Structures are given as C-alpha cells and as structure tokens.
Amino acid sequence: MAVFSDAEKLKIQKTIEAAEKFTDGQIRVCIEKTCNENVLDRATKYFYQLNMHKTKLRHGVLIYVATVDRKFAIIGDAGINKVVEESFWDDTKTKMLQHFKFGEIVNGIVSGIESAGHQLQKFFPSNVNSNELTNEIAFMHGK
C-alpha cells in the first residue's frame, strides 16, 4: 500500500516548487515508514545520501518524516546554519505538529514546506531561481 496517493504526492511537489520560487534555498521531503534510531541522526544520514550538501550555496533543507513511528526532523545545510539562529526551525516544526497530532501527515508536510520557504526567503532571497535538487519525494526503505 502506498504511503501517499498520486494527488498527495503532486500536492507536496507543487508546494516545494512554489516555496522555492522566491528563495535560493532547496527543499526536499524524505519519507520512511519507521525510524529505529535518533530521528536527527536518521535525517542527517538521508541528507547526505540525497546529496543535499552538494548545492552551490549550501542552502538545502530536508524535511524527514517517519510515518508509522510518528517522528520527524528538519535539517538545514551549513549555508543556512551559519547565518540563522538556533531556533530558526522551531516555528516550522510547531506548524507541522499542529497537523500531525490530528493524523494530517500531508497537510503537516505542506505546512512545513510553506513555512520553510517563507523562512528561507528572509535570509536567502532568490537571485538565480535555479532548481538544483529534484522536487520529488524521496521514499526510503531503511534498516
């Protein structure tokens, strides 16, 4: 059974496209059913596996969600982390949790993407508007 319908996948991809329109930041979503380790460690592993650290400006953001285990994390690359406050992603996490606690996974992810895009616009407005990373959802089948 698929985690998301085709319409839900398209909604997430279109939200990424819209969020990246006004920022040089690059947003990806990574989905997995279970996460049997620290969620930040798992998200960091996939951040590198998806080559998100190879963007020109190091402005990659990964939203990782383990759907069955109900865990999630947001990882920003070095270009972001060197200029933003440590609490930079707290607002995004809060918005996502408001949906997740009601089982609205897709709406939570969409809310997170929109919030991340808005946050990134403040620090990294679009100069080039190049899409270095695919907007497709990465579905993982980890161990």
N, C-alpha and C positions, 0 to 999 in steps of 0.2 A: 504494500500500500504506500502511495506517495505521501510525503510529508505535506506538500502544498499542491493545490490544483494549478493548472496552467495559468488560469486567471490570476491567482495569488502570486505566482512567480512573476508574471508580467507586471503586476502592480508594484512589486518590490523593485524590479529592474527599472521601471519608468520613474519611480521615486528617486532612485540613485541618479539617474540621468538628469532629472530636474534639480536635485540638490547640488550636483557638480557643475551646473550651468554657470554659477556665479562665484566659483572658487577654483583655485588650482589644486585643492585637496582631492584625493582619490578615495572613494568609499567602496568597500566590498562587504558582502554578507556571507558568512560561513555557517552552515547548518549541520548539526550532527544530532543523532538521537540521544546518545549517552556520553557522559564525560566522567571518567573514573579517576580523575586527578584534579589538582587545583585548577580552577577554571581559567585563571590568568596564565598559568603555565601552558595550558592547552591552547588558548587563543594565541599566545606568543608563538608556539610551535607552528600553527597554521599560518600565522602572519608571514613567517619566513618561508614556509613551504609554498605559499601562493606568490612568492617574490614581491611582496608588498614593500619591502625595504629597498627595492631597486628603482623606485620612481625618482625622477630627476631632482625634485625638490624635497624628497623625503617627507611628503605630506600625505602619506597613506593612513587610512583609518579602517580597522577591521571590527565589524560587529559580529561577534560569535555567539551562537545560541545552541544549547543542547536541549532539544525539545522535551524529551522524556524526563530527564533529570532536572529540568526547570532551572538551568544555570545559564548565565550569560556574562559577557565581558566586552568592553570596548578598549581596543588597543590603538594608540596613535604612534606614529613613527617619530624618529629623532627630530626632524624638522619642525614638528608640531610641539613636541615635549620641551624643546629648548626655549620656547617663547611664551608658553601658556602657563597659567597657574596649575598647581597640582589638582585642584578641584574642577578643572576645565570640563570634565565629562560628567560631573555629578548631576547637572540639570538633565542631560540626555538620559542618563540611567533612570532618574526619577520618572521621566515621561514614559519610558519604556515599561517600567514596573507597574505603572497605573493601568496599563493594558494587560500585561502578563498575569497580574493577580486575578483577572477575570477570564483567563484562558484565551485571550485575544492575541495569539502569537504574531500573526501577520500585521495587525494594526500596531502592535508594540514595536515591531521591526521598522515599519513605515515611519512611525513617530520618531524612532531613534535616528533614522536616516535624515529625516527633515531637520531634526534638532542639530545633528552633526553638521549638516550642510550650512545651516544658519550660523553655527558657532565658527566654522571654518571661514565663512565669508568675512568675519570681523578681522581675522588675522591674515588671511590668505586670499584676498580678492582675486578674481580671475584676470590673468594677464594674457594667457595663451589659449585657455579653454581646450586643451588637448586631453583626450581620454587615454591615459597610459595603461589603465587596467580595465579589464572587462567588467561590465555591469552584471554579468550572470552570477547567480548564486552558486557558491561552492558547496556542494553536498559531500560531506566526508563520511567515511566509514572506518573510524579509528579503532584502535585496540585499547 
